[in-house]
Amino acid sequence: MTESIVTTAALQEAREIIRENLVIQGSELCLSPIGGGDRFLLDGFELSGKVIDQWEEAGLDVVGVPVFCIGDDPFAGAVEHLSHWNSALLDHSDRLLRVGSVADIARARQERRIGVLLCMHFGGMFRRLDDVDYFYRLGQRSCVIVTHGQNAIGSPPGERYDAGLTHFGAGIVERMNDVGMAVDISHANERTAFDALEVSTRPIWANHTAAKTLGPAAKNKSDALMRAIGEKGGIIGIQPSAYLISSKPQVGIAELVALAEHVRKIAGEEAVALGFEEPWQGFAHLTGDHAPVGPTKWRRKSDPPPAPAGGAVPELHIAAMLRIDRYALLVAALIESGWTRESLVRFLGTNIQRFLTAQEAGREHRPYESPVRSAEINNGTVV
């Protein structure tokens, strides 16, 4: 991919804006340098100087790392994974700084280190409300409350029944508010997301997503939901996955710009942010055990078979975004689309910084007095 899709002047200005201003990537999934980049970097022990070099080359000041689970036990796996990330951050403390508070963002920039925000990509490790406190102490600052399958908190799109936030889930959201952990509804269905908005006293975010108005993917968010998130001070992080943005066979940077402009129009200029998630190298080349695993789907024997897909299969990635300096390329395209420097500075980092600040404001943690209200006994009573 050449740089001819934007003017040289716009690209030069974009690189200057990125160099001079805060750049926060809400969700940055990487490929492991071990094994030739043939799998996702999920284990913090696989973090290396090569990956950090790439973050620096991209111009990132803060990286949101979507931490996953290791093993069959969600709680034990999450503890293990966060422990590995914390150890890796300590090993690379000359170049990286774990973001425990908004003050660490300024500290990281001042000390010329990259801030790392630990963001768990699933909520299945929460067995009881006190677990939120425990994982907060381990460094977790955001949580995708539900991912590809219904859990004790809520439901994703496409489940057999369109369920919303459970009683236990409402308690988890309240406890996340208490400790200052951000509620992420990137993979939640519409009902769970709106329930989380109702329960939460703090802004919430869809850390990495796209607009259902522009692309029909089940994960995408409706205009009504994005508007409600924006009105409450939340964030919509745009994800440049071609199959999310549009059903067109070919999706380019123009469609990504259209997504950013749509979110800005619907949710507000202070709501749109970076939430790329997918690696700059893409993941279409991952196969076998290293390929992304989708959700389990079931249908009744009486249900009609799914209609065959018509036309060409959409690409997974936007070709122009398969490069380390993709943020500069996107900013250049936004400049040519008429975005002001002030708007771009918000989009690149200050919107998320404001959002994270809101998670800390007036925080008064109160210990939960009962271990009974767990995922299995979520109403706090024993009969």
GUKELO-854901 format. One record per residue (C-alpha): residue in three letters; x, y, z. Coordinates in nm, 4 decimals. Example, Ala and Ser with C-alpha at 12.3 -4.5 7.8 and 13.67 -1.06 7.14 Angstrom:
2
r, px, py, pz
Ala, 1.2300, -0.4500, 0.7800 .
Ser, 1.3670, -0.1060, 0.7140 .
***
This chain:
383
r, px, py, pz
Met, 0.0000, 0.0000, 0.0000 .
Thr, 0.1429, 0.3376, -0.0990 .
Glu, 0.0784, 0.6716, 0.0651 .
Ser, -0.0860, 0.8095, -0.2505 .
Ile, -0.4343, 0.7728, -0.0983 .
Val, -0.3673, 1.0915, 0.1011 .
Thr, -0.1652, 1.3993, 0.0109 .
Thr, 0.1923, 1.4344, 0.1317 .
Ala, 0.1025, 1.7580, 0.3102 .
Ala, -0.1841, 1.5941, 0.5022 .
Leu, 0.0326, 1.2993, 0.6026 .
Gln, 0.3093, 1.5314, 0.7225 .
Glu, 0.0589, 1.7297, 0.9296 .
Ala, -0.0891, 1.4084, 1.0690 .
Arg, 0.2513, 1.2862, 1.1855 .
Glu, 0.3143, 1.6218, 1.3492 .
Ile, -0.0192, 1.6068, 1.5355 .
Ile, 0.0573, 1.2550, 1.6569 .
Arg, 0.4072, 1.3530, 1.7664 .
Glu, 0.2915, 1.6594, 1.9603 .
Asn, -0.0294, 1.5300, 2.1193 .
Leu, -0.1508, 1.2483, 2.3409 .
Val, -0.2310, 0.9302, 2.1479 .
Ile, -0.4277, 0.6599, 2.3302 .
Gln, -0.5235, 0.3364, 2.1595 .
Gly, -0.8196, 0.2041, 2.3567 .
Ser, -0.7617, -0.1537, 2.2425 .
Glu, -0.4410, -0.2724, 2.0762 .
Leu, -0.4258, -0.6454, 2.0082 .
Cys, -0.0791, -0.7498, 1.8913 .
Leu, 0.0791, -1.0500, 1.7269 .
Ser, 0.3364, -1.2435, 1.9234 .
Pro, 0.6959, -1.2051, 1.8006 .
Ile, 0.7479, -1.5690, 1.8990 .
Gly, 0.6873, -1.8115, 1.6155 .
Gly, 0.7078, -1.5519, 1.3413 .
Gly, 0.3921, -1.3630, 1.4297 .
Asp, 0.1585, -1.6559, 1.3703 .
Arg, -0.0556, -1.6044, 1.6814 .
Phe, -0.2006, -1.3318, 1.9018 .
Leu, 0.0109, -1.1907, 2.1813 .
Leu, -0.2157, -1.2938, 2.4694 .
Asp, 0.0448, -1.3958, 2.7252 .
Gly, 0.2344, -1.1013, 2.8713 .
Phe, 0.5486, -1.3148, 2.8936 .
Glu, 0.5663, -1.2964, 2.5130 .
Leu, 0.5915, -0.9178, 2.5213 .
Ser, 0.9267, -0.8117, 2.3776 .
Gly, 1.1302, -0.5093, 2.2826 .
Lys, 1.0231, -0.5663, 1.9225 .
Val, 0.6575, -0.5088, 2.0116 .
Ile, 0.7459, -0.1986, 2.2133 .
Asp, 0.9475, -0.0706, 1.9173 .
Gln, 0.6354, -0.1031, 1.7048 .
Trp, 0.4236, 0.0868, 1.9583 .
Glu, 0.6801, 0.3660, 1.9550 .
Glu, 0.6967, 0.3705, 1.5750 .
Ala, 0.3170, 0.3980, 1.5633 .
Gly, 0.3352, 0.7043, 1.7889 .
Leu, 0.1352, 0.5556, 2.0761 .
Asp, 0.1533, 0.7106, 2.4232 .
Val, -0.0917, 0.4731, 2.5937 .
Val, -0.1855, 0.1225, 2.4837 .
Gly, -0.4999, -0.0522, 2.6049 .
Val, -0.4109, -0.4217, 2.6200 .
Pro, -0.7102, -0.6604, 2.5842 .
Val, -0.6042, -0.9305, 2.8316 .
Phe, -0.7645, -1.2743, 2.7879 .
Cys, -0.7929, -1.5888, 2.9976 .
Ile, -0.5538, -1.8839, 3.0080 .
Gly, -0.7034, -2.2271, 3.0755 .
Asp, -1.0477, -2.3607, 3.1567 .
Asp, -1.0885, -2.1834, 3.4920 .
Pro, -1.1787, -1.8186, 3.4177 .
Phe, -1.0761, -1.6902, 3.7600 .
Ala, -0.7441, -1.8749, 3.7797 .
Gly, -0.6706, -1.8014, 3.4150 .
Ala, -0.7339, -1.4299, 3.4562 .
Val, -0.5103, -1.4173, 3.7645 .
Glu, -0.2349, -1.5986, 3.5766 .
His, -0.2619, -1.3767, 3.2731 .
Leu, -0.2632, -1.0499, 3.4678 .
Ser, 0.0320, -1.1780, 3.6704 .
His, 0.2240, -1.2457, 3.3499 .
Trp, 0.1453, -0.8968, 3.2198 .
Asn, 0.2456, -0.7336, 3.5460 .
Ser, 0.5729, -0.9261, 3.5448 .
Ala, 0.6398, -0.8294, 3.1829 .
Leu, 0.5682, -0.4637, 3.2553 .
Leu, 0.8153, -0.4773, 3.5415 .
Asp, 1.0752, -0.6407, 3.3158 .
His, 1.0294, -0.3577, 3.0643 .
Ser, 0.9811, -0.0790, 3.3192 .
Asp, 1.2496, 0.1289, 3.1483 .
Arg, 1.0146, 0.1674, 2.8507 .
Leu, 0.6660, 0.0881, 2.9842 .
Leu, 0.4497, 0.2076, 3.2746 .
Arg, 0.1301, 0.0404, 3.3944 .
Val, -0.1513, 0.2959, 3.3978 .
Gly, -0.3147, 0.2676, 3.7374 .
Ser, -0.4582, 0.6188, 3.7343 .
Val, -0.4952, 0.9081, 3.4920 .
Ala, -0.1942, 1.0735, 3.6548 .
Asp, 0.0191, 0.7898, 3.5152 .
Ile, -0.0623, 0.9020, 3.1603 .
Ala, 0.1117, 1.2356, 3.2146 .
Arg, 0.3923, 1.0612, 3.3998 .
Ala, 0.4502, 0.8199, 3.1134 .
Arg, 0.4725, 1.1013, 2.8583 .
Gln, 0.7044, 1.3034, 3.0821 .
Glu, 0.9341, 1.0052, 3.1336 .
Arg, 0.9145, 0.9055, 2.7664 .
Arg, 0.7638, 0.5691, 2.8454 .
Ile, 0.4514, 0.4092, 2.6990 .
Gly, 0.1583, 0.3680, 2.9351 .
Val, -0.0153, 0.0292, 2.9370 .
Leu, -0.3794, 0.0045, 3.0425 .
Leu, -0.4772, -0.3513, 3.1403 .
Cys, -0.8247, -0.4188, 2.9982 .
Met, -0.9764, -0.7635, 3.0518 .
His, -1.1628, -0.8864, 2.7445 .
Phe, -1.4207, -1.0959, 2.9301 .
Gly, -1.6065, -1.0858, 3.2611 .
Gly, -1.6307, -1.4562, 3.3360 .
Met, -1.3682, -1.4390, 3.6115 .
Phe, -1.6043, -1.2455, 3.8399 .
Arg, -1.7482, -1.5121, 4.0719 .
Arg, -1.8659, -1.2651, 4.3355 .
Leu, -1.8677, -0.8885, 4.3723 .
Asp, -1.5508, -0.8784, 4.5801 .
Asp, -1.3597, -1.0226, 4.2839 .
Val, -1.3908, -0.6819, 4.1155 .
Asp, -1.1863, -0.5327, 4.3998 .
Tyr, -0.9326, -0.8136, 4.3716 .
Phe, -0.8732, -0.7698, 3.9996 .
Tyr, -0.8589, -0.3937, 4.0376 .
Arg, -0.5715, -0.4448, 4.2830 .
Leu, -0.4020, -0.6639, 4.0216 .
Gly, -0.4069, -0.3664, 3.7847 .
Gln, -0.7199, -0.4227, 3.5758 .
Arg, -0.8825, -0.0920, 3.4819 .
Ser, -1.1494, -0.1944, 3.2289 .
Cys, -1.3605, -0.5003, 3.1553 .
Val, -1.5611, -0.6218, 2.8561 .
Ile, -1.8446, -0.7521, 3.0736 .
Val, -1.9614, -1.0139, 2.8212 .
Thr, -1.7892, -1.1402, 2.5073 .
His, -1.8938, -1.4311, 2.2818 .
Gly, -2.1221, -1.6237, 2.5163 .
Gln, -2.3840, -1.5460, 2.7758 .
Asn, -2.2356, -1.5356, 3.1252 .
Ala, -2.3494, -1.4530, 3.4769 .
Ile, -2.3388, -1.0797, 3.3934 .
Gly, -2.5282, -1.0491, 3.0653 .
Ser, -2.5619, -1.1511, 2.7027 .
Pro, -2.3878, -1.0921, 2.3696 .
Pro, -2.5779, -1.0515, 2.0417 .
Gly, -2.7003, -1.3665, 1.8736 .
Glu, -2.7810, -1.5715, 2.1843 .
Arg, -3.0898, -1.7924, 2.1798 .
Tyr, -3.2755, -1.5488, 2.4045 .
Asp, -3.2275, -1.1733, 2.4005 .
Ala, -3.1461, -1.1427, 2.7699 .
Gly, -3.0100, -0.8345, 2.9406 .
Leu, -2.8071, -0.7577, 3.2511 .
Thr, -2.8698, -1.0046, 3.5352 .
His, -2.9143, -0.9053, 3.8996 .
Phe, -2.5589, -1.0247, 3.9559 .
Gly, -2.4478, -0.8274, 3.6513 .
Ala, -2.6049, -0.5102, 3.7880 .
Gly, -2.4134, -0.5683, 4.1094 .
Ile, -2.0905, -0.6134, 3.9120 .
Val, -2.1476, -0.2863, 3.7249 .
Glu, -2.2125, -0.1062, 4.0545 .
Arg, -1.8965, -0.2517, 4.2067 .
Met, -1.6945, -0.1551, 3.8994 .
Asn, -1.8252, 0.1983, 3.9498 .
Asp, -1.7203, 0.1833, 4.3152 .
Val, -1.3594, 0.0878, 4.2483 .
Gly, -1.3178, 0.2909, 3.9287 .
Met, -1.3042, 0.0108, 3.6719 .
Ala, -1.4503, 0.1069, 3.3320 .
Val, -1.7514, -0.0872, 3.2007 .
Asp, -1.6976, -0.2014, 2.8404 .
Ile, -1.9997, -0.3173, 2.6373 .
Ser, -1.8122, -0.3776, 2.3091 .
His, -1.9522, -0.7301, 2.2755 .
Ala, -2.2782, -0.6913, 2.4700 .
Asn, -2.6162, -0.7107, 2.3017 .
Glu, -2.8395, -0.4059, 2.2868 .
Arg, -3.0437, -0.4951, 2.5937 .
Thr, -2.7402, -0.5675, 2.8136 .
Ala, -2.5740, -0.2467, 2.6961 .
Phe, -2.8752, -0.0290, 2.7719 .
Asp, -2.9143, -0.2010, 3.1098 .
Ala, -2.5501, -0.1241, 3.1889 .
Leu, -2.6094, 0.2386, 3.0932 .
Glu, -2.9080, 0.2527, 3.3281 .
Val, -2.7259, 0.0944, 3.6216 .
Ser, -2.3900, 0.2664, 3.5831 .
Thr, -2.3350, 0.5990, 3.7558 .
Arg, -2.0208, 0.6539, 3.5486 .
Pro, -1.9703, 0.6766, 3.1707 .
Ile, -1.9298, 0.3433, 2.9928 .
Trp, -1.7602, 0.2615, 2.6657 .
Ala, -1.7793, 0.0406, 2.3614 .
Asn, -1.4034, 0.0108, 2.3442 .
His, -1.3846, -0.1371, 1.9928 .
Thr, -1.6866, -0.1485, 1.7648 .
Ala, -1.8564, -0.0079, 1.4548 .
Ala, -2.1960, 0.1358, 1.3591 .
Lys, -2.4887, -0.0904, 1.2759 .
Thr, -2.6271, 0.1797, 1.0462 .
Leu, -2.3226, 0.1393, 0.8210 .
Gly, -2.2522, -0.2321, 0.8659 .
Pro, -2.5014, -0.5039, 0.9657 .
Ala, -2.2636, -0.7105, 1.1824 .
Ala, -2.4293, -0.8310, 1.5038 .
Lys, -2.1547, -0.6820, 1.7226 .
Asn, -2.2083, -0.3298, 1.5868 .
Lys, -2.3927, -0.0672, 1.7878 .
Ser, -2.7168, 0.1074, 1.6952 .
Asp, -2.7388, 0.4843, 1.6630 .
Ala, -2.9704, 0.4936, 1.9641 .
Leu, -2.7156, 0.3121, 2.1814 .
Met, -2.4197, 0.5202, 2.0618 .
Arg, -2.6159, 0.8402, 2.1197 .
Ala, -2.7036, 0.7297, 2.4735 .
Ile, -2.3414, 0.6394, 2.5472 .
Gly, -2.2271, 0.9794, 2.4218 .
Glu, -2.4903, 1.1656, 2.6219 .
Lys, -2.3606, 1.0014, 2.9376 .
Gly, -1.9992, 1.0960, 2.8635 .
Gly, -1.8936, 0.7598, 2.7258 .
Ile, -1.6697, 0.6507, 2.4399 .
Ile, -1.7169, 0.4710, 2.1078 .
Gly, -1.3825, 0.3333, 1.9904 .
Ile, -1.3852, 0.2754, 1.6155 .
Gln, -1.2590, -0.0622, 1.4944 .
Pro, -1.1182, -0.0760, 1.1382 .
Ser, -1.2293, -0.4309, 1.0616 .
Ala, -1.3640, -0.4284, 0.7070 .
Tyr, -1.6290, -0.6922, 0.7798 .
Leu, -1.7709, -0.4748, 1.0615 .
Ile, -1.7643, -0.1404, 0.8841 .
Ser, -1.9471, -0.2416, 0.5691 .
Ser, -2.0906, -0.5377, 0.3790 .
Lys, -1.9180, -0.4194, 0.0617 .
Pro, -1.6738, -0.6667, -0.0953 .
Gln, -1.4052, -0.3984, -0.0879 .
Val, -1.3778, -0.1638, 0.2113 .
Gly, -1.1190, 0.1121, 0.2151 .
Ile, -1.0070, 0.4039, 0.4246 .
Ala, -1.2977, 0.6127, 0.2926 .
Glu, -1.5388, 0.3796, 0.4735 .
Leu, -1.3309, 0.4053, 0.7923 .
Val, -1.3459, 0.7840, 0.7703 .
Ala, -1.7220, 0.7555, 0.7172 .
Leu, -1.7456, 0.5442, 1.0351 .
Ala, -1.5529, 0.8026, 1.2398 .
Glu, -1.7697, 1.0837, 1.1039 .
His, -2.0899, 0.8893, 1.1687 .
Val, -1.9958, 0.8186, 1.5317 .
Arg, -1.8967, 1.1832, 1.5791 .
Lys, -2.2317, 1.2970, 1.4368 .
Ile, -2.4416, 1.0527, 1.6415 .
Ala, -2.2552, 1.0278, 1.9739 .
Gly, -2.0752, 1.3617, 1.9716 .
Glu, -1.7204, 1.4803, 1.9113 .
Glu, -1.6150, 1.3956, 2.2667 .
Ala, -1.7292, 1.0340, 2.2282 .
Val, -1.5336, 0.9107, 1.9251 .
Ala, -1.1887, 0.7586, 1.9792 .
Leu, -0.9364, 0.4999, 1.8624 .
Gly, -1.0340, 0.1398, 1.9365 .
Phe, -0.8633, -0.0554, 1.6612 .
Glu, -0.8038, -0.3823, 1.8506 .
Glu, -0.6855, -0.5818, 1.5499 .
Pro, -0.3066, -0.6059, 1.4947 .
Trp, -0.1533, -0.3784, 1.2344 .
Gln, -0.0427, -0.6939, 1.0516 .
Gly, -0.4021, -0.8218, 1.0494 .
Phe, -0.5129, -1.1696, 1.1518 .
Ala, -0.6519, -1.3153, 0.8273 .
His, -0.3325, -1.5190, 0.7883 .
Leu, -0.3780, -1.6996, 1.1224 .
Thr, -0.4913, -2.0580, 1.0682 .
Gly, -0.5487, -2.3775, 1.2625 .
Asp, -0.5057, -2.3511, 1.6394 .
His, -0.3976, -1.9879, 1.6037 .
Ala, -0.7062, -1.8711, 1.4154 .
Pro, -0.9651, -1.6634, 1.6062 .
Val, -1.2381, -1.8835, 1.7522 .
Gly, -1.5982, -1.7781, 1.6959 .
Pro, -1.8989, -1.8367, 1.9211 .
Thr, -2.0876, -2.1656, 1.9255 .
Lys, -2.4098, -2.1474, 1.7255 .
Trp, -2.7060, -2.3835, 1.7623 .
Arg, -3.0380, -2.4069, 1.5864 .
Arg, -3.3412, -2.6280, 1.6223 .
Lys, -3.3919, -2.9036, 1.3681 .
Ser, -3.7207, -2.7371, 1.2790 .
Asp, -3.5479, -2.4072, 1.1959 .
Pro, -3.4947, -2.3376, 0.8265 .
Pro, -3.1318, -2.3685, 0.7164 .
Pro, -2.9424, -2.0405, 0.6975 .
Ala, -2.9604, -1.8700, 0.3615 .
Pro, -2.6394, -1.8992, 0.1601 .
Ala, -2.4322, -1.5846, 0.1498 .
Gly, -2.4738, -1.4013, -0.1771 .
Gly, -2.2029, -1.2180, -0.3687 .
Ala, -1.8384, -1.1826, -0.2767 .
Val, -1.7231, -1.2478, 0.0803 .
Pro, -1.6130, -0.9217, 0.2480 .
Glu, -1.2473, -0.8835, 0.3372 .
Leu, -1.1499, -0.9044, 0.7038 .
His, -0.9194, -0.6034, 0.6913 .
Ile, -0.8795, -0.2630, 0.5323 .
Ala, -0.5628, -0.2936, 0.3283 .
Ala, -0.4552, 0.0650, 0.4010 .
Met, -0.4608, -0.0073, 0.7760 .
Leu, -0.2171, -0.2997, 0.7513 .
Arg, 0.0844, -0.0827, 0.8378 .
Ile, 0.2479, 0.0417, 1.1564 .
Asp, 0.1785, 0.4079, 1.0862 .
Arg, -0.1914, 0.3465, 1.0224 .
Tyr, -0.2917, 0.6114, 1.2774 .
Ala, -0.1070, 0.8789, 1.0839 .
Leu, -0.2704, 0.7615, 0.7627 .
Leu, -0.6162, 0.7757, 0.9187 .
Val, -0.5538, 1.1188, 1.0697 .
Ala, -0.4336, 1.2428, 0.7295 .
Ala, -0.7544, 1.1155, 0.5706 .
Leu, -0.9585, 1.2872, 0.8424 .
Ile, -0.7684, 1.6119, 0.7802 .
Glu, -0.8609, 1.5919, 0.4138 .
Ser, -1.2193, 1.5241, 0.5185 .
Gly, -1.2264, 1.8543, 0.7075 .
Trp, -1.1530, 1.7575, 1.0679 .
Thr, -0.9898, 2.0372, 1.2668 .
Arg, -0.6778, 1.9922, 1.4752 .
Glu, -0.8865, 2.0359, 1.7906 .
Ser, -1.1202, 1.7550, 1.6828 .
Leu, -0.8273, 1.5276, 1.5994 .
Val, -0.6600, 1.5875, 1.9357 .
Arg, -0.9819, 1.4790, 2.1086 .
Phe, -1.0121, 1.1752, 1.8828 .
Leu, -0.6519, 1.0659, 1.9368 .
Gly, -0.6384, 1.0801, 2.3128 .
Thr, -0.8040, 1.3466, 2.5225 .
Asn, -1.1508, 1.1924, 2.4845 .
Ile, -1.0310, 0.8676, 2.6434 .
Gln, -0.8298, 1.0588, 2.9025 .
Arg, -1.1460, 1.2465, 3.0038 .
Phe, -1.3366, 0.9168, 3.0157 .
Leu, -1.0754, 0.7572, 3.2416 .
Thr, -1.0773, 1.0646, 3.4637 .
Ala, -1.4530, 1.0197, 3.5083 .
Gln, -1.3918, 0.6653, 3.6380 .
Glu, -1.1889, 0.8092, 3.9261 .
Ala, -1.3998, 1.1138, 4.0133 .
Gly, -1.5417, 1.1087, 4.3668 .
Arg, -1.4586, 0.7435, 4.4082 .
Glu, -1.5633, 0.6161, 4.7501 .
His, -1.5079, 0.2445, 4.7747 .
Arg, -1.7224, 0.0656, 5.0278 .
Pro, -1.6403, -0.2997, 5.1103 .
Tyr, -1.9222, -0.5384, 5.0279 .
Glu, -2.0416, -0.6985, 5.3472 .
Ser, -2.1608, -1.0379, 5.2207 .
Pro, -1.9839, -1.3132, 5.0234 .
Val, -2.3211, -1.4744, 4.9487 .
Arg, -2.4188, -1.2722, 4.6425 .
Ser, -2.2264, -1.4758, 4.3906 .
Ala, -2.2980, -1.5700, 4.0313 .
Glu, -2.4873, -1.8780, 4.1534 .
Ile, -2.6802, -1.7058, 4.4344 .
Asn, -2.7244, -1.3609, 4.2921 .
Asn, -3.0152, -1.2321, 4.5002 .
Gly, -2.8316, -1.2313, 4.8305 .
Thr, -3.0644, -1.4784, 5.0040 .
Val, -3.0424, -1.8392, 5.1108 .
Val, -3.3609, -2.0469, 5.1238 .
***
